[in-house]
Amino acid sequence: TPLAAYIADTPEQSLLACTNPKSSPFMTVISEDFGDPFLHDLHTQSHTLAAICKVLVKSLAQDYKAFLKACKTLHLNGVIEPCWLDWPLSCPLQFLHVETLHHFHHFSWDHDVMWCIEVV
């Protein structure tokens, strides 16, 4: 069965893409760089798997603190066997989709409605 689409909110997208919560599951950018004018590379399956391999080479399985530190430097969340690993042609960049209704609701409430309340 191909993995065609998976609708999730942002924390779940980060979990599935194996990225830490302060980095994008779609681009190789961290939260400090959100909004900068540069075009960042796409966060593809091969990029994620290469980063996981680097972490596994850098740290021993017995040294959990070193493992987490290596994950943090490469913006990973510590998952070493993603659920999509054995699915052919599965790339989080392609199958993860934004929960549009949820994001529009939060955008309108957090920005437009709160601004109107503040004005009144």
Secondary structure, DSSP 8 states (H G I E B T S, - for coil): -----EEE-HHHHHHHHTB-TTB-SSBS-BGGGTT-SS---B--HHHHHHHHHHHHHHS-TT-HHHHHHHHHHTTB-S-SS-TTTTSTT--HHHHEEE-HHHHHHHHIIIIIIHHHHHH-
